[in-house]
């Protein structure tokens, strides 16, 4: 299995260690056909892209696309779920700059309300100790992602299950209806093999990404490929893979 695109990479615009150019040059050096720059949404405390920088990133990527003819460079964002009603930390002023939208849970993101903060922090923490709380948190986390898919055109759900637990089957079923892909993240270990096997039973597609935070890790997806193969997932179901 060969991965020809990496749709989840970070740069110095959030908490990555390299520039957009450095990520692109690494992608070219390993033969990738496409790369997305997907730094964290603006409500990620300390790491989020400053709103004013989306236009700067757009201009830089447009210039790099004119310079490099052998690769397609996309501007995206890894938006944060900040409300259990599905609210993300982006709006139309940000979306107009984007080519691709990734969404995930992050504990570093500032919730939109105290109630949402209780669910993401309190309920998920208590779920580590109490079974009923865990079941409730799992359902609400999954429903929040489904709500987000119903409110926005989301391309990829990042590392489902890595930060908060989710119901893989419920999420996969909803994602299939919306055309949203589930990420097998080579850095975080999610989707796990078990979750991939469950999600495979629905008509959903997958993507394998590096979640690179340094240029050196762009395209470093072997751990994701290994999990996909162990689960029995073939390249036909992975949008950035070839046999």
Secondary structure, DSSP 4 states (H G I P E B T S, - for coil): -EE-EEEEE--TTTT-SS-HHHHHHHHHHTT-SEEEEEEEPTTBTTTSPPTTHHHHHHHHHHHHHHH-SS-EEEEEEEEEB--TTS-BS--HHHHTT-SEEEEE--TTB--SSHHHHIIIIIIHHHTTT-HHHHHHHHHHHHHHHHHHHHHS--SEE-STTTSS---HHHHHHHHHHHTPEEEEETTT--S-HHHHHHHTTSS--EEEE--BSSGGGTT--HHHHHHHHHHT--GGGBTTEE-
